[in-house]
Amino acid sequence: MSAMRFTLVPLLLLFAIAVHADYREFTEIPVDPRLATQLRQAAEATLKAYPKLKAEDLALSAVDLTNPNTIGRADVQGDAPFYPASVIKLCYMIDVFATHKEHIGDVDRALHEMISVSDNDATAYLVDILAGTTPGPPLQGRALTRYIERRRAITKRFQRLGYTDSVNAMMKPWSFGPFGRELQALGENRVNRNKLTPNATASLLLWIVRRHAPSADAMMTLLERPLAPPRKEENQVSEFIGASLPEGAKLWSKAGWTSEVRHDAAYIELPNGRKLVLVIFTRGLADDVTLIPAIAKYLLTELQ
């Protein structure tokens, strides 16, 4: 009986943490009217400066954490679903720690490569570990059904945390694919394509930043970025939010980009004491490396 009690206690504690740290935690944060105005003005300035960018292809979400007693949030189209590109890797990182897979062979190296340089091979390795799947040629019948259901298990874990329609995280990111059973899993008309909303992304970052996520400190270490990266390739700073930050600022982030979209999701600590979760999703001007820094600069100017 005593052994059972000691076994149940940590399980109950983990359950309590999971119940508290979910999407509802984000939605219960009050909307800050001033922050909402600042985001709207930043969006308007962006659309004016980039006339080829359509209003429906720009979405923002922000949480002001400067004063822990008066946290506020705001968004512009924050519930709009986007193809997230490599921002989806936030979900895979979180799921690794939530399912206690971090000690499996090479997972620590894969986590570093997935987040720091956005490596797709490392991500594919982690997705198969999280879902219990293996790559290969096309499948048929029940084998294909089981394969797809195993992939959906990642998304279902987020759905149990309240991300009912805002997260789909079942597909590997590819450079030149997918192939075989991966292509089958994508489905007709890419029905199973990954998706995220800016608000869901901000919620995930908030969960980590507030140390409500399992192994949050480890994830913060993975997400931390120097403003002067030692390597230029895929540094996720110079063409993203980090490019707009003043000297002395601190940055934790995960960017994503394809030929279709360009996004960034960041937690920022400014020299003036301001602390902010900021998510910027854009579609249609993916090749314009000035876009994300400009949006961030507009907002940071409004926040002065």
ROMARSE-453268 format. One record per residue (C-alpha): residue number from 0; residue in one letter; x, y, z. Coordinates in Angstrom, 3 decimals, padded with zeros to 6 digits, always signed. Layout:
// ROMARSE-453268
- NUM/A/X/Y/Z
...
// end
This chain:
// ROMARSE-453268
- 0/M/+000.000/+000.000/+000.000
- 1/S/+002.831/+002.363/+000.887
- 2/A/+004.620/+001.621/-002.398
- 3/M/+001.420/+002.297/-004.330
- 4/R/+000.976/+005.627/-002.547
- 5/F/+004.511/+006.721/-003.447
- 6/T/+003.896/+005.676/-007.065
- 7/L/+000.625/+007.567/-007.297
- 8/V/+001.919/+010.830/-005.833
- 9/P/+004.263/+011.753/-008.711
- 10/L/+001.636/+010.629/-011.219
- 11/L/-000.952/+012.879/-009.613
- 12/L/+001.507/+015.756/-009.581
- 13/L/+002.226/+015.249/-013.277
- 14/F/-001.508/+015.187/-013.972
- 15/A/-001.987/+018.418/-012.030
- 16/I/+000.774/+020.088/-014.024
- 17/A/-000.730/+018.890/-017.305
- 18/V/-004.174/+020.153/-016.363
- 19/H/-002.799/+023.571/-015.422
- 20/A/-000.384/+023.990/-018.298
- 21/D/-002.606/+023.844/-021.350
- 22/Y/-004.224/+026.110/-023.925
- 23/R/-006.805/+027.282/-021.419
- 24/E/-004.030/+028.884/-019.410
- 25/F/-003.406/+031.106/-022.432
- 26/T/-007.036/+031.914/-023.186
- 27/E/-007.659/+032.925/-019.579
- 28/I/-005.064/+035.723/-019.848
- 29/P/-006.990/+038.990/-020.332
- 30/V/-006.675/+040.889/-023.578
- 31/D/-004.661/+044.085/-023.077
- 32/P/-006.396/+046.883/-025.066
- 33/R/-003.172/+048.890/-025.371
- 34/L/-001.220/+045.901/-026.655
- 35/A/-004.065/+045.107/-029.051
- 36/T/-003.853/+048.637/-030.461
- 37/Q/-000.090/+048.352/-030.825
- 38/L/-000.369/+045.053/-032.708
- 39/R/-003.065/+046.454/-034.987
- 40/Q/-000.968/+049.528/-035.759
- 41/A/+002.071/+047.346/-036.472
- 42/A/-000.043/+045.231/-038.845
- 43/E/-001.374/+048.321/-040.613
- 44/A/+002.125/+049.757/-041.013
- 45/T/+003.331/+046.441/-042.422
- 46/L/+000.534/+046.190/-044.978
- 47/K/+001.224/+049.750/-046.082
- 48/A/+004.965/+049.127/-046.445
- 49/Y/+004.461/+045.757/-048.169
- 50/P/+001.477/+046.264/-050.510
- 51/K/+001.846/+042.761/-051.997
- 52/L/+001.137/+041.262/-048.590
- 53/K/-002.567/+040.523/-048.145
- 54/A/-004.229/+041.229/-044.817
- 55/E/-005.320/+037.594/-044.471
- 56/D/-001.698/+036.501/-044.913
- 57/L/-000.411/+038.338/-041.842
- 58/A/-001.120/+037.194/-038.287
- 59/L/+000.362/+038.269/-034.961
- 60/S/+000.115/+037.122/-031.368
- 61/A/+001.826/+038.651/-028.338
- 62/V/+001.915/+038.200/-024.584
- 63/D/+003.355/+040.921/-022.357
- 64/L/+005.119/+039.261/-019.411
- 65/T/+006.851/+042.382/-018.097
- 66/N/+004.804/+042.470/-014.919
- 67/P/+003.982/+038.931/-013.743
- 68/N/+000.986/+040.290/-011.817
- 69/T/-000.611/+041.945/-014.860
- 70/I/+000.139/+039.668/-017.817
- 71/G/-001.811/+040.668/-020.919
- 72/R/-002.144/+039.371/-024.440
- 73/A/-003.407/+040.455/-027.843
- 74/D/-003.491/+039.222/-031.406
- 75/V/-004.282/+040.066/-034.999
- 76/Q/-005.879/+037.016/-036.649
- 77/G/-004.329/+034.931/-033.910
- 78/D/-006.653/+031.985/-034.487
- 79/A/-006.009/+031.770/-038.239
- 80/P/-004.451/+028.412/-039.234
- 81/F/-001.179/+028.551/-041.177
- 82/Y/+001.196/+025.967/-042.538
- 83/P/+003.833/+026.378/-039.820
- 84/A/+006.954/+025.212/-041.661
- 85/S/+009.666/+024.575/-039.063
- 86/V/+007.812/+026.331/-036.236
- 87/I/+006.063/+022.948/-035.836
- 88/K/+009.343/+021.742/-034.358
- 89/L/+008.313/+023.464/-031.129
- 90/C/+005.594/+020.813/-030.841
- 91/Y/+008.007/+017.953/-031.427
- 92/M/+010.469/+019.356/-028.884
- 93/I/+007.716/+019.691/-026.272
- 94/D/+006.386/+016.213/-027.012
- 95/V/+009.810/+014.622/-026.571
- 96/F/+010.004/+015.894/-022.994
- 97/A/+006.304/+015.352/-022.248
- 98/T/+006.607/+011.679/-023.243
- 99/H/+010.008/+011.278/-021.564
- 100/K/+011.828/+010.305/-024.751
- 101/E/+014.788/+012.631/-024.143
- 102/H/+017.086/+009.836/-022.937
- 103/I/+016.679/+007.596/-025.994
- 104/G/+019.833/+007.238/-028.068
- 105/D/+020.756/+010.311/-030.121
- 106/V/+017.589/+012.175/-029.121
- 107/D/+019.587/+014.876/-027.337
- 108/R/+021.687/+015.480/-030.450
- 109/A/+018.597/+015.433/-032.666
- 110/L/+016.843/+017.983/-030.427
- 111/H/+019.807/+020.338/-030.687
- 112/E/+020.033/+020.025/-034.468
- 113/M/+016.259/+020.357/-034.921
- 114/I/+016.006/+023.569/-032.925
- 115/S/+019.371/+025.273/-033.371
- 116/V/+019.770/+024.859/-037.149
- 117/S/+016.278/+023.575/-038.008
- 118/D/+017.584/+020.307/-039.427
- 119/N/+014.868/+018.211/-041.101
- 120/D/+016.717/+014.883/-040.821
- 121/A/+016.913/+015.281/-037.045
- 122/T/+013.219/+016.172/-036.974
- 123/A/+012.253/+013.109/-039.009
- 124/Y/+014.150/+010.920/-036.540
- 125/L/+012.264/+012.449/-033.599
- 126/V/+008.842/+012.236/-035.263
- 127/D/+009.301/+008.494/-035.830
- 128/I/+010.327/+008.030/-032.196
- 129/L/+007.327/+010.030/-030.957
- 130/A/+004.866/+008.181/-033.182
- 131/G/+006.442/+004.720/-033.203
- 132/T/+006.636/+004.734/-036.995
- 133/T/+009.301/+003.949/-039.577
- 134/P/+009.804/+005.359/-043.085
- 135/G/+009.453/+003.118/-046.096
- 136/P/+007.520/+002.261/-049.236
- 137/P/+003.741/+002.654/-049.538
- 138/L/+001.474/+000.625/-047.269
- 139/Q/-001.909/-000.894/-047.905
- 140/G/-005.098/-001.514/-045.925
- 141/R/-004.842/-001.869/-042.160
- 142/A/-001.086/-001.294/-042.168
- 143/L/-001.585/+002.161/-043.642
- 144/T/-004.448/+002.921/-041.254
- 145/R/-002.288/+001.959/-038.255
- 146/Y/+000.592/+004.053/-039.561
- 147/I/-001.572/+007.174/-039.928
- 148/E/-003.166/+006.671/-036.510
- 149/R/+000.244/+006.416/-034.886
- 150/R/+001.227/+009.704/-036.480
- 151/R/-002.002/+011.298/-035.289
- 152/A/-001.100/+010.317/-031.735
- 153/I/+001.249/+013.328/-031.521
- 154/T/-001.567/+015.720/-032.401
- 155/K/-003.971/+013.951/-030.035
- 156/R/-001.634/+014.584/-027.126
- 157/F/-001.893/+018.312/-027.838
- 158/Q/-005.647/+018.056/-028.289
- 159/R/-005.913/+016.672/-024.768
- 160/L/-004.240/+019.897/-023.626
- 161/G/-006.943/+021.992/-025.260
- 162/Y/-005.396/+022.560/-028.696
- 163/T/-008.441/+021.104/-030.407
- 164/D/-008.405/+022.902/-033.767
- 165/S/-005.199/+024.896/-033.563
- 166/V/-002.484/+022.225/-033.858
- 167/N/-001.817/+019.442/-036.334
- 168/A/+001.640/+017.962/-035.850
- 169/M/+001.724/+014.608/-037.609
- 170/M/+003.916/+015.201/-040.667
- 171/K/+007.688/+015.378/-040.995
- 172/P/+009.111/+018.532/-042.577
- 173/W/+010.817/+017.703/-045.861
- 174/S/+013.292/+019.332/-048.191
- 175/F/+012.401/+017.249/-051.266
- 176/G/+009.584/+014.955/-050.227
- 177/P/+007.534/+013.300/-048.966
- 178/F/+007.890/+009.792/-050.387
- 179/G/+006.260/+006.410/-049.900
- 180/R/+004.103/+006.048/-046.812
- 181/E/+004.886/+009.654/-045.843
- 182/L/+003.150/+010.814/-049.010
- 183/Q/+000.222/+008.520/-048.251
- 184/A/-000.081/+009.957/-044.738
- 185/L/-000.234/+013.483/-046.132
- 186/G/-003.529/+012.490/-047.725
- 187/E/-005.543/+013.667/-050.692
- 188/N/-005.292/+017.427/-051.186
- 189/R/-002.748/+017.429/-048.307
- 190/V/-005.580/+017.056/-045.795
- 191/N/-003.173/+016.014/-043.019
- 192/R/-000.706/+018.802/-043.594
- 193/N/+000.752/+020.310/-040.432
- 194/K/-000.903/+023.460/-039.100
- 195/L/-000.546/+025.928/-036.254
- 196/T/-002.222/+029.155/-035.271
- 197/P/-000.227/+032.118/-033.923
- 198/N/-002.158/+031.973/-030.644
- 199/A/-001.413/+028.275/-030.176
- 200/T/+002.252/+028.965/-030.881
- 201/A/+002.331/+031.832/-028.379
- 202/S/+000.651/+029.545/-025.850
- 203/L/+003.322/+026.868/-026.303
- 204/L/+006.097/+029.403/-025.818
- 205/L/+004.335/+030.865/-022.804
- 206/W/+004.055/+027.399/-021.298
- 207/I/+007.827/+026.991/-021.621
- 208/V/+008.781/+030.515/-020.517
- 209/R/+006.635/+030.332/-017.372
- 210/R/+008.276/+026.972/-016.553
- 211/H/+004.931/+025.163/-016.655
- 212/A/+006.089/+022.712/-019.329
- 213/P/+007.984/+019.525/-018.453
- 214/S/+011.766/+020.129/-018.646
- 215/A/+011.176/+023.808/-019.457
- 216/D/+014.735/+024.785/-018.531
- 217/A/+016.141/+022.297/-021.030
- 218/M/+013.862/+023.696/-023.737
- 219/M/+014.847/+027.275/-022.929
- 220/T/+018.482/+026.261/-023.393
- 221/L/+017.663/+024.788/-026.805
- 222/L/+015.745/+027.899/-027.881
- 223/E/+018.291/+030.483/-026.699
- 224/R/+019.951/+032.428/-029.522
- 225/P/+022.874/+034.877/-029.420
- 226/L/+022.119/+038.014/-031.409
- 227/A/+025.476/+037.570/-033.159
- 228/P/+025.360/+033.877/-034.126
- 229/P/+028.684/+032.117/-034.720
- 230/R/+027.427/+030.667/-038.008
- 231/K/+025.415/+032.400/-040.703
- 232/E/+023.616/+029.368/-042.129
- 233/E/+020.063/+029.155/-040.848
- 234/N/+020.913/+031.226/-037.797
- 235/Q/+017.249/+032.252/-037.370
- 236/V/+018.307/+035.697/-036.173
- 237/S/+019.491/+037.987/-038.964
- 238/E/+016.396/+037.544/-041.161
- 239/F/+013.908/+037.240/-038.327
- 240/I/+012.811/+038.947/-035.095
- 241/G/+016.349/+038.959/-033.731
- 242/A/+017.457/+041.397/-036.441
- 243/S/+015.216/+044.094/-034.945
- 244/L/+016.375/+043.741/-031.343
- 245/P/+018.612/+046.333/-029.667
- 246/E/+022.003/+045.523/-028.215
- 247/G/+021.647/+043.896/-024.836
- 248/A/+018.390/+042.135/-025.644
- 249/K/+017.981/+038.399/-025.070
- 250/L/+016.256/+036.041/-027.496
- 251/W/+014.766/+032.545/-027.418
- 252/S/+013.116/+031.568/-030.694
- 253/K/+012.162/+029.142/-033.454
- 254/A/+011.699/+030.332/-037.010
- 255/G/+010.206/+028.591/-040.017
- 256/W/+010.248/+029.306/-043.730
- 257/T/+009.440/+027.678/-047.075
- 258/S/+008.713/+028.989/-050.553
- 259/E/+005.198/+029.738/-049.255
- 260/V/+005.526/+031.069/-045.699
- 261/R/+007.927/+032.937/-043.416
- 262/H/+007.360/+032.838/-039.639
- 263/D/+009.073/+033.470/-036.343
- 264/A/+008.086/+032.714/-032.750
- 265/A/+010.127/+034.283/-029.980
- 266/Y/+010.435/+035.165/-026.343
- 267/I/+012.256/+038.476/-025.921
- 268/E/+013.766/+040.264/-022.955
- 269/L/+014.617/+043.878/-023.779
- 270/P/+017.217/+046.033/-022.002
- 271/N/+014.431/+048.297/-020.686
- 272/G/+012.930/+045.364/-018.772
- 273/R/+010.144/+044.557/-021.235
- 274/K/+009.447/+040.825/-021.603
- 275/L/+007.393/+039.662/-024.544
- 276/V/+006.280/+036.524/-026.342
- 277/L/+005.902/+037.490/-029.997
- 278/V/+004.679/+035.305/-032.867
- 279/I/+004.666/+036.533/-036.469
- 280/F/+003.153/+034.382/-039.236
- 281/T/+003.212/+035.514/-042.881
- 282/R/+002.259/+033.946/-046.176
- 283/G/+002.976/+034.965/-049.762
- 284/L/+006.219/+036.947/-049.363
- 285/A/+008.413/+034.115/-048.164
- 286/D/+011.457/+035.251/-050.147
- 287/D/+011.518/+038.727/-048.596
- 288/V/+014.054/+038.497/-045.789
- 289/T/+013.234/+042.047/-044.643
- 290/L/+009.615/+041.255/-043.774
- 291/I/+009.837/+039.669/-040.309
- 292/P/+012.437/+042.159/-038.983
- 293/A/+010.308/+045.055/-040.255
- 294/I/+007.162/+043.776/-038.539
- 295/A/+009.041/+043.264/-035.285
- 296/K/+010.576/+046.729/-035.530
- 297/Y/+007.168/+048.331/-036.081
- 298/L/+005.835/+046.617/-032.976
- 299/L/+008.846/+047.328/-030.802
- 300/T/+008.646/+050.977/-031.826
- 301/E/+004.999/+051.040/-030.741
- 302/L/+005.972/+049.472/-027.432
- 303/Q/+008.480/+052.195/-026.555
// end
